Amino acid sequence: MLNLFISSELGLMNRGPHGVARESGIEPHHLLASSWAMLYIDHTIPELHGTVRYRDREMENGAKKLNNGSSQQFETPTNITIKGILGLLMANIDSNDERRVISLGMGDPSAYSCFHTTVVAEEAVVDTLRSEKFNGYSPTVGLPQTRTAIAEYLSRDLPYKLSPDDAFVTSGCTQAIDVALSMLARPGVNILLPRPGFPIYELCAAFRHLEVRHFDLLPEKGWEVDLDAVEALADHNTAAMVIINPGNPCGNVYTYQHLKKIAETAKKAENSCNC
């Protein structure tokens, strides 16, 4: 069975045109992710420092990369660091814009007044602490009431109802990715990952001895998935295809139509592999 993992970054909708947020006037089409570590790709956002030259290359299973190498100004270093990216972003901020720049790469967003925690949440934490009912270790999969609340919240937008057993609470995205991949790990299995993508998937897959196959995201199409490559890469051992939406590090948000095409392609690939 070919699973679709759709991941997202919390707060991504607050990112501005150059990877930073302004206190007002943020546009969704200006999204750019803030997780720049290990950006080892052959292409980047043109607004950062000009136009990028894209290299033609063969993908796994012989799927051909579609870009044509027509832009010639410069090529992104494959070892660029988060500090280097941040420098490029800050250098491209409009100096005439007097609004305060907010860094979304901080571990404490409440340092900015617009991100202060609501009093309701603060009081709930205090009440929980004073109740003396939650001073020990919680269940590995999360507190029952937490899982119930998550299931009820997510069920509002689904044609079916989730149960608390469908919710698994983790300590952040990294653990969630590792848990998901650990459930898929078995001899001979492979997963499809986007390129560029979130590097934690690569690390967790390597730890679990999962084969990784990459499909490209197409910059000329707003970083959409190369669906032809997905079909070429998938086989009877493909257990999952990872879709990161909103995108990280590209910051794109897929349309409903494109997500539908991705689902149809995954189903088509699964059916062809079962024949």
NUSELUM-72286 format. One line per 4 residues: number of its first residue (from 1); their letters; for each residue x, y, z of C-alpha. Coordinates in pm, 1 decimal, m for minus. Layout:
! residues N
NUM> a> X:Y:Z | ...;
This chain:
! residues 275
1> mlnl> 0.0:0.0:0.0 | 137.6:340.0:m99.2 | 85.2:583.3:188.3 | 77.5:960.0:148.1;
5> fiss> 240.4:1149.6:432.6 | 142.1:1516.4:420.9 | 355.5:1721.1:654.7 | 330.4:2090.2:738.6;
9> elgl> 519.7:2346.7:939.8 | 326.4:2521.7:1215.5 | 323.8:2896.4:1171.6 | 445.6:2883.0:812.3;
13> mnrg> 165.1:3113.7:701.4 | 340.2:3394.7:889.9 | 649.5:3393.5:676.0 | 704.2:3693.4:455.0;
17> phgv> 856.1:3743.9:109.1 | 1211.9:3691.7:225.8 | 1172.9:3432.0:499.6 | 1094.0:3685.0:771.7;
21> ares> 761.7:3815.6:892.4 | 634.6:4166.8:911.6 | 384.4:4268.0:1177.2 | 127.3:4331.9:906.8;
25> giep> 72.2:4288.8:535.7 | 179.6:3924.6:511.5 | 73.3:3760.6:186.4 | 33.1:3381.6:154.6;
29> hhll> 195.8:3381.8:m190.3 | 511.2:3522.0:m32.0 | 562.4:3217.6:187.3 | 915.4:3105.7:250.3;
33> assw> 1007.2:2845.2:510.5 | 1239.5:2928.6:796.8 | 1413.3:2592.8:831.8 | 1719.3:2650.5:614.3;
37> amly> 1964.8:2407.8:773.4 | 2121.7:2156.8:533.8 | 1994.7:2333.2:221.2 | 2196.9:2117.9:m16.8;
41> idht> 1991.1:2159.7:m332.7 | 2081.6:2276.2:m682.3 | 1826.3:2552.7:m692.6 | 1678.8:2819.2:m466.5;
45> ipel> 1435.9:3111.1:m460.4 | 1526.2:3365.7:m734.7 | 1446.8:3658.6:m503.4 | 1734.4:3564.8:m275.5;
49> hgtv> 2018.4:3672.2:m500.2 | 1925.8:3669.7:m865.9 | 1847.2:3384.7:m1099.1 | 1961.4:3029.1:m1046.0;
53> ryrd> 2114.0:2790.0:m1295.7 | 1946.1:2451.2:m1277.3 | 2143.1:2138.1:m1354.8 | 1997.5:1862.0:m1564.5;
57> reme> 2048.5:1528.2:m1397.7 | 1915.2:1177.8:m1399.9 | 1695.0:1083.0:m1107.1 | 1669.8:738.8:m952.4;
61> ngak> 1501.3:477.7:m1175.0 | 1590.1:683.7:m1482.0 | 1334.6:961.3:m1428.4 | 1465.9:1268.3:m1613.7;
65> klnn> 1478.2:1607.3:m1445.6 | 1268.4:1848.5:m1648.6 | 1442.2:2184.5:m1602.9 | 1640.8:2307.0:m1900.1;
69> gssq> 1936.9:2495.9:m1753.4 | 1844.4:2816.4:m1933.4 | 1912.5:3060.5:m1647.6 | 2281.8:3135.1:m1621.9;
73> qfet> 2349.7:3397.0:m1353.9 | 2474.5:3179.1:m1070.8 | 2449.7:2842.8:m907.1 | 2354.4:2786.8:m542.9;
77> ptni> 2637.5:2635.7:m335.9 | 2549.7:2284.4:m227.3 | 2690.4:2337.3:120.3 | 2530.4:2670.6:205.6;
81> tikg> 2452.8:2706.5:575.8 | 2164.5:2856.2:767.3 | 2379.9:3160.6:844.6 | 2448.9:3212.8:476.6;
85> ilgl> 2081.4:3189.9:387.0 | 1987.6:3428.3:668.1 | 2243.2:3677.0:539.5 | 2093.0:3661.5:190.0;
89> lman> 1745.1:3710.8:330.2 | 1837.5:4008.6:545.8 | 2026.8:4169.7:257.2 | 1710.2:4166.2:47.3;
93> idsn> 1478.2:4332.3:299.9 | 1332.5:4660.5:178.9 | 1529.6:4925.3:367.4 | 1248.0:5175.5:314.7;
97> derr> 998.5:4958.2:501.9 | 995.8:5081.0:861.2 | 800.2:4789.8:1003.8 | 987.6:4577.2:1255.4;
101> visl> 1135.1:4254.8:1122.5 | 1042.7:3943.8:1319.8 | 1268.4:3639.6:1314.7 | 1067.6:3318.5:1286.1;
105> gmgd> 1373.5:3104.4:1351.7 | 1372.7:3170.6:1725.6 | 1282.1:2903.9:1975.2 | 1076.7:3157.4:2169.5;
109> psay> 837.1:3346.0:1939.8 | 672.8:3506.8:2245.3 | 970.2:3743.2:2254.2 | 759.7:3948.1:2012.3;
113> scfh> 439.5:4107.6:2139.3 | 229.3:3981.4:1849.3 | 305.1:3620.8:1946.0 | 231.6:3635.4:2318.4;
117> ttvv> 50.1:3332.6:2458.0 | m317.4:3390.7:2526.5 | m415.5:3426.3:2892.8 | m660.2:3137.8:2852.3;
121> aeea> m374.9:2900.1:2769.1 | m157.7:3031.7:3051.7 | m434.7:2982.9:3306.8 | m500.1:2630.5:3180.1;
125> vvdt> m134.2:2540.0:3236.8 | m140.4:2687.5:3587.9 | m462.8:2504.9:3678.3 | m317.9:2178.3:3550.9;
129> lrse> m2.3:2223.9:3757.9 | m196.6:2301.8:4074.4 | m427.9:2003.7:4029.9 | m139.1:1765.6:4113.3;
133> kfng> m289.4:1513.2:3870.7 | m25.9:1534.0:3599.6 | 308.3:1523.5:3779.4 | 413.7:1181.8:3649.7;
137> yspt> 500.5:1042.8:3309.2 | 218.0:1059.0:3058.3 | 130.2:766.7:2828.3 | 375.7:724.7:2541.3;
141> vglp> 107.5:800.2:2281.9 | m28.7:1103.7:2471.1 | m288.0:1175.8:2738.1 | m632.7:1031.2:2657.7;
145> qtrt> m802.2:1370.3:2686.7 | m542.9:1524.6:2456.6 | m591.2:1256.2:2193.7 | m968.7:1292.5:2220.6;
149> aiae> m945.0:1668.8:2168.1 | m718.2:1621.2:1865.9 | m948.4:1361.8:1709.6 | m1254.5:1581.9:1757.8;
153> ylsr> m1078.4:1886.2:1614.3 | m951.7:1708.4:1303.0 | m1285.5:1533.4:1245.9 | m1453.8:1866.6:1180.4;
157> dlpy> m1303.0:1884.4:831.1 | m1330.2:1515.8:742.9 | m1614.6:1313.7:590.4 | m1561.9:1055.5:865.8;
161> klsp> m1496.5:1069.6:1240.0 | m1157.7:999.4:1394.5 | m1125.0:821.1:1726.5 | m868.5:894.4:2000.3;
165> ddaf> m686.8:578.5:1887.3 | m612.1:755.3:1558.1 | m412.9:1026.3:1738.7 | m48.8:977.3:1839.4;
169> vtsg> 105.2:1269.7:2029.4 | 478.7:1327.8:1982.8 | 736.6:1569.9:2116.3 | 773.6:1772.2:1799.8;
173> ctqa> 796.1:1700.6:1429.9 | 1122.7:1506.6:1445.1 | 979.0:1237.9:1670.5 | 661.3:1224.7:1461.1;
177> idva> 864.6:1158.4:1146.2 | 1073.8:893.1:1319.1 | 765.7:715.3:1456.6 | 598.5:716.6:1114.6;
181> lsml> 904.6:579.9:935.3 | 968.5:317.9:1202.7 | 624.8:171.8:1131.3 | 713.1:139.6:761.9;
185> arpg> 1059.1:m7.9:808.2 | 1102.2:m362.4:680.9 | 1352.2:m530.0:445.5 | 1341.6:m404.6:87.3;
189> vnil> 1102.4:m115.6:147.8 | 1157.7:226.4:m10.1 | 996.1:566.0:38.7 | 967.9:863.2:m197.2;
193> lprp> 1094.4:1197.3:m69.0 | 1073.0:1543.7:m228.8 | 1386.4:1726.3:m340.9 | 1436.5:1987.4:m203.3;
197> gfpi> 1282.5:1869.8:121.3 | 1305.3:1858.8:499.5 | 1634.6:1681.2:587.1 | 1501.1:1501.4:896.3;
201> yelc> 1322.9:1251.1:670.1 | 1659.2:1150.8:522.4 | 1820.8:1106.8:863.0 | 1534.4:903.4:1008.8;
205> aafr> 1516.1:686.2:697.7 | 1889.3:612.9:717.4 | 1857.6:519.9:1084.0 | 1573.8:280.4:999.8;
209> hlev> 1759.4:137.5:695.9 | 1488.1:255.1:457.8 | 1580.3:309.9:94.3 | 1511.7:668.2:m15.0;
213> rhfd> 1414.9:767.7:m369.3 | 1383.7:1133.7:m461.9 | 1130.4:1304.0:m685.0 | 1195.0:1664.7:m780.9;
217> llpe> 984.4:1968.2:m704.6 | 957.6:2188.5:m1012.3 | 1049.3:2554.9:m949.4 | 907.0:2666.5:m1283.8;
221> kgwe> 568.7:2533.4:m1166.0 | 571.3:2683.7:m818.0 | 756.3:2384.3:m670.5 | 485.1:2137.0:m767.7;
225> vdld> 558.9:1764.2:m753.5 | 710.6:1605.5:m1064.1 | 430.6:1352.4:m1106.7 | 599.9:1173.5:m1397.2;
229> avea> 899.9:1109.4:m1174.6 | 676.6:968.4:m901.4 | 533.2:714.7:m1144.1 | 881.9:619.6:m1261.6;
233> ladh> 1020.0:581.1:m910.2 | 739.8:384.4:m744.3 | 741.6:5.8:m743.8 | 586.1:m278.4:m543.1;
237> ntaa> 824.8:m205.5:m252.3 | 728.0:162.8:m222.6 | 561.1:207.3:115.4 | 505.3:583.2:126.4;
241> mvii> 537.3:913.0:m54.1 | 608.0:1222.8:154.5 | 431.3:1548.1:67.7 | 536.4:1855.8:266.7;
245> npgn> 262.3:2116.5:249.1 | 316.0:2405.0:316.3 | 656.4:2336.9:169.3 | 982.6:2341.9:359.1;
249> pcgn> 1224.5:2480.8:252.0 | 1050.4:2624.4:m56.0 | 750.7:2778.5:123.6 | 501.2:2688.1:m146.8;
253> vyty> 139.5:2591.2:m74.8 | m19.9:2336.2:m306.0 | m358.8:2400.1:m459.5 | m643.9:2156.5:m408.3;
257> qhlk> m616.6:2061.7:m775.5 | m249.3:1968.8:m744.0 | m305.0:1771.2:m423.7 | m579.9:1581.8:m603.5;
261> kiae> m340.5:1501.1:m889.0 | m82.9:1378.4:m637.2 | m338.8:1145.8:m479.0 | m446.3:1017.7:m820.7;
265> takk> m84.4:956.6:m919.8 | m16.5:767.3:m596.7 | m323.5:551.1:m653.2 | m223.1:490.4:m1014.7;
269> aens> 128.4:393.4:m909.6 | m5.5:155.0:m646.5 | m243.9:m11.5:m890.2 | 24.0:m54.9:m1156.1;
273> cnc> 263.5:m208.3:m903.6 | m0.7:m456.5:m788.4 | m56.1:m588.4:m1139.5;
